[in-house]
Amino acid sequence: MQAAPVRATAIPSFTTALRAVESLLMSGGQRTARRNAWSSVLEDRRRARDRVEAQRVLDLAGTAPSPATRP
C-alpha cells in the first residue's frame, strides 16, 4: 500500500495575511495612501538617523556650529 502524496503548502507570513485583510477592508486608494504615508515615515526616520550621525561626526571633529549660530 502506498502512502498518500504529501503536499507542502506554505503558510502565509503575517505581512501577507495582513495585506490580504487590508485589501478586503480598504479600497485601492486608501491602501495606496496608507502605504505612501508609511514610506514617508520610514524616510523621515532615515533622515533623522542621518542627521544624528552627521552631528556626531561634527562633534567629534570639533567643527560643530555653536548652538547660537544654528538656524
C-alpha positions as CSV (number, residue, x, y, z in Angstrom):
1,M,0.0,0.0,0.0
2,Q,1.4,3.4,-1.0
3,A,1.2,6.4,1.3
4,A,-0.8,9.4,0.1
5,P,1.4,12.1,-1.6
6,V,2.2,14.9,0.8
7,R,1.5,18.5,-0.5
8,A,3.6,21.2,1.0
9,T,1.6,24.4,1.3
10,A,3.5,27.4,2.5
11,I,1.9,29.2,5.4
12,P,1.5,32.8,4.6
13,S,3.6,35.3,6.5
14,F,1.9,37.7,8.9
15,T,2.6,40.5,6.5
16,T,1.0,38.6,3.6
17,A,-2.1,37.8,5.7
18,L,-2.3,41.5,6.9
19,R,-2.2,42.7,3.3
20,A,-4.9,40.3,2.3
21,V,-7.2,41.6,5.1
22,E,-6.3,45.1,4.2
23,S,-7.3,44.6,0.6
24,L,-10.7,43.2,1.7
25,L,-11.4,46.2,4.0
26,M,-9.9,49.1,2.1
27,S,-10.4,50.5,-1.3
28,G,-7.4,50.8,-3.6
29,G,-6.9,54.5,-3.0
30,Q,-6.9,54.1,0.8
31,R,-4.3,51.3,0.5
32,T,-2.1,53.4,-1.7
33,A,-2.4,56.4,0.7
34,R,-1.6,54.3,3.7
35,R,1.5,52.8,2.0
36,N,2.7,56.2,0.9
37,A,2.3,57.5,4.4
38,W,4.3,54.6,5.8
39,S,7.0,55.1,3.2
40,S,7.2,58.8,4.3
41,V,7.5,57.8,8.0
42,L,10.4,55.4,7.1
43,E,12.1,58.1,5.1
44,D,11.8,60.6,7.9
45,R,13.3,58.2,10.3
46,R,16.2,57.5,7.9
47,R,16.8,61.3,7.6
48,A,16.7,61.7,11.3
49,R,19.3,58.9,11.8
50,D,21.5,60.6,9.1
51,R,21.2,64.0,11.0
52,V,22.2,62.4,14.3
53,E,25.1,60.7,12.7
54,A,26.3,63.9,10.9
55,Q,26.0,65.8,14.2
56,R,28.0,63.1,16.0
57,V,30.8,63.3,13.4
58,L,30.9,67.1,13.5
59,D,31.0,67.0,17.3
60,L,33.9,64.5,17.2
61,A,35.7,66.7,14.7
62,G,35.2,69.8,16.8
63,T,33.7,71.7,13.9
64,A,30.1,71.7,15.0
65,P,28.4,75.1,14.8
66,S,27.7,76.6,18.2
67,P,24.0,76.5,19.3
68,A,23.8,80.3,19.0
69,T,24.6,80.2,15.2
70,R,22.3,77.3,14.4
71,P,19.1,78.2,12.5
